[in-house]
Amino acid sequence: MLVTGAGGFVGAAVVRAAQAAGVAVHASGRGDAPVRLAGCDAPYTRTDMFDRHAVDALFAAVRPDIVVHTAWAGVSGDARADDVQFANINATCHLAAAAVCHGARKFVGLGSQAEYGMFHGPVAETHVPNPSSLYGAAKLSASHLARQRCEVADVEFAWLRLFATYGPGDNPNWLIPSLIAGMATGTSPKMTPGTQKWDYLYNDDTAAGVLAVALGDARGTFNLSSGSALPVRDIAAMIRDRIAPDLELRFGEVDFGPGQIMHMEGDISALRHATGWSPRIDLATGLDRTIAAMRPLLQKAAA
């Protein structure tokens, strides 16, 4: 198995899960051997996915049976509206072409709930995608074009629309790790009213879902999420109760952004039926593990 984007939060977790399952896995990323793979002995190749010659050389050397494509540039902030999204589409299509050329059996790509656009409530794969961001449109375009390249060549294709993830090693700027870091210093973060409901999946469960699709017979597009959602204010309170029980939470000091989705939840019935996968780590346990993993870093920063 070749995993692209292996330095990323999800990619590194997939590499580790594949190794634990006894899969011969080769990791690839745009930088040097990433911190997230520290202690992992999977072979690693530095590859710029926008460099077609480098990608061709990687596939010629590894000749993977299965490709798990998690690499994507411009996943946050203003970069979601940047022209790099067009480059992501081209790179994904070339990766699919390289998989076909070098004899891969299956191609699994990591998509996003952003492909659906605006929705409020549980959303299934039958919902007609109508992305409201260039990022979401690029993910959707990449899925259609890569699928066409694979299916014409009789290479199995699957696309996973990922909702929100969390866990040890997450980007510190995302909601859950930023709340943990702030509350650990006694700071009450400024928040929206927190009434929006979000669906969070622990990253080990994310990797297990990807692996279930990659190693099984599942084909097509699937939601990858916990399958349930909680108000953000409840999630913040769960973190507060574990770190600083006396801290007053300041909801409503920040307005909702334009186009705020008030209920983001993925229906995972199709993925369960196709693979037998289900999330195993509930939010309370996942938060405990995330906080425990972050404590040494927070204590070191405070020293």
N, C-alpha and C positions, 0 to 999 in steps of 0.2 A: 504494500500500500504506500502510495506517495501522498503526503499531506502538504499542501501549499499553505502559506501563512502560518507556519509552525511557531513563529515568535509571538503570535497573537494570543489573546485570552482563550478563545475557543480552540484554535489550531493546536496549541500546546497541550490542551486537555485531551484532544483527540489522539495526539501522538502517544501520550502516556497511557490512555485507555487501550489503544491498539496493542502497545507493548505488553500491557498486563494481560491481554487476551491471547498472547502468544502469536500475534501477527508480525510478520517481518515488515517493519515500517521504515520509510525513509522520509526525513523531514526536510522541508525547504522554506527559506524565508529571504527577505531582502537584505537583512543585516548579518552580522556575525552571529555565532551561536547564541541564542537569546537566553536571558536570565530565567525565563519561565521554563526552560528545558534543563536547568542546572541539575546535575545528577542523573540525567537521562542519557543512556548510551546509544540511542538511535542514531544512525548516520545522518549527518546534516550537511546540506549544500546551500551555500549562499547564492541565491538566484533572484535577479530582478525580473519579475513576471512581465514587465513591459519590454524586455529585451528578447525578441523572438529567437535570436541565435542561442542565447543562454538557455531559454526554455527547451529548445530542440536538443541541445547538448545534454541537459538534465534528463529528458525522457529517453534519449538514446543510451545513456549510462545506466539508468535505473530500470527501464522497461517495466513499469508497474502493471500489475494485474488490475488494481483498483486505484482510482484517483479521487481524493477528497480535497476539494478546492475551497479553502476558507479565506484565502488572501483577498484583500480589497483595500484600496487606498481611499482616503477621504471619508471616514465613517462618522465624523462628528463635526459639530459647529458649521462654520461657513463652507467648509470643504464639501459638504453634502450638496451644495449648489454649484460646485466648481466643475470646470471642464475635465478634471481628472476622471469624472464618472464615465465619460465617453471612452477614455483609455481603459477603464476597467472592463467595459463591454468587449473591446477588441482583445484584451488580454485573456478574458474568459473563453472567448471563441477560439483563440489560438491554442489555449490549453486543451480544449476539447478536441481540436484538430490533431494536436500532438498525441493525445491519448489514443485516438483512432489510428494514427500512423504507426504507433509503436506497440500496437496489439493489446491495449487495455481492454478488459472485459466490462468494466463499469466506471461511470463518472458520476460523482455526487457533488453537487454545488450547494453552497450556503447562501440562501436568500434572506429575505427580511419581511417582517410584517408591514414595512413601509410600502410594499408592493400593492397592498390593498387600498392605500390612501385613507380617506376619512371613514371611520366606522365607529360605532358605539355599541359595545356588547360582544358576546362571543361570536367569533367569525370562523366559518369553515372554508375549506378550499373551493367550495362551489360559489363562494362570493366572487362577483366579477371584479377583478383588480382595476383600480382607478387611481394610480399613484399621484400624490399631490406634491411630490418633491422630485428633483432630478435624481437624487440617490435611489428612491424607490423605483422610478422609471428605468434607471440603468440596471438595477437588479432584475426587474421583470424582463427587460429586453435581453439581458444576458442569458436568462433562463430559457427563453424561447429559441434564441439563436444557437446556443450550445446544445439544447435538446435536439434541434433539427440535424445538426452535424453528427451527433451520436446515433440517432435513430436510423438515419440513412445508411450508416455503416454497421447497423445491428449491434451497437454498443449500448448496454443498459444505462439508463439515465434516471437520476433522482434529484430533486431540488427541495431543500428544506427551508421553509420560511420561519426564521428564528424570531422569537419575540424577545423579551428582556431577560438577560442572564445576570448572575451575580456569583460571588464566591471569592476565595483567596486568590490574589494575583490580578484582580480586576483593575481596570483603569481607575485611578484615584479620583478622577473628575466626575465619574458617574454617581448617581444618586446615593446608593447604599454605602459605598466606601467613603463618600464625602460626608455623609451624615455620621458615620462611625468616627471618622477622623475629627470632625468638629466637636462632637459631643464628648470625645475623650479628653479634650482640652477644656471642657466646661462651657463651651460656646453653644448657645442656642441658635441654630441656623435660621435664617430668614426663609420662610417657605410660602408657597401658595396656600389656599385654603385646604389643600390635601384631600379633597373629596373625589379626585379622579382615581379610578380603580385600575391597577396595573397587574399584569401577569408576569411573575418573576420565576425563572427556572434556575436551580442551582447548577453550576457549571459542570460538575461531574455527571449530572443527569443529562445535560446537554450533549456531552461527549458520548455517553452511552446511547443516546438516541441516534446520533450520527453513525456510530459504529453498528447499531442494529440495522440501519438501512444499508450501509456499505457492505456488510457481510451477508446480508440476506437477499431475498428475491424482490424486495419492494422496488417498484418503479413509479415515477410520476412525481407530483408535487404534494408536499405534506407540511402542515404546521408543526413547529417544534416549540413547545411551551409547557408550562406546568398544567394548563387546563383549568386554572382557577385564578381569580383576581381579588385583591384586597385594596381598600382605600389607602392611598399613600400616607395619610395621617396615621392609620393603624400600623403601617410598617415602621414609620418614624417612631411611634410610641413603643413598639417592640424593641427597637434599638436603644431608645432612651432608658427603658426599664432595665436593660442589661448593662448599661454603661454608667449612667448618671440618673438614678431614679428620681432625684429631687429637681432635675432640670425642667424648667418651664418651656414648653414648645410654643413657638411663635408662628402660628398658622395665619395666613391671610395677609402677611406683610408684602408678599410679591403677587402681582396679578398673573393670571393664567396667560400664557403666550397665545398669539394668534393661531387658530387652528388646533387648539388643544383637544386631543382625544380624551374623552372623559371615562371611557370604559374600554380598555385594551385587553382582550382575552382571546386566546386561541382555542378553538375546538380541536382536540387531538384524537378524536375517535378514529379517524382514518389511519393515523400512524400506529395507534394501538392495534387496530385490526390487521394491518399489514405486517407488523413485526413482533407484536406481543410486548413491546416496550411500554413502560409506564414510569413516571418520576418516582423516585424512592426517598428523596430527601425533602421533608416538609420545610416550610419557611422558618419555623422556630429553630429547628436543628441546623439549617443552613446558615442562619444568622449567628448562631453560637459558634460554628466552625469558622466563619469569616472573621468575627471579632477576635477569636483566639489567635488566628493567623496574623492579624494586624497588630495585636498588642505589642510584640517585640519591636516592630518598626515605630510605633507611636511612642513607646517609652524611650527608644533611642533618639527620636527627634526631639523629645522634651528634655533630654539630659543636657 
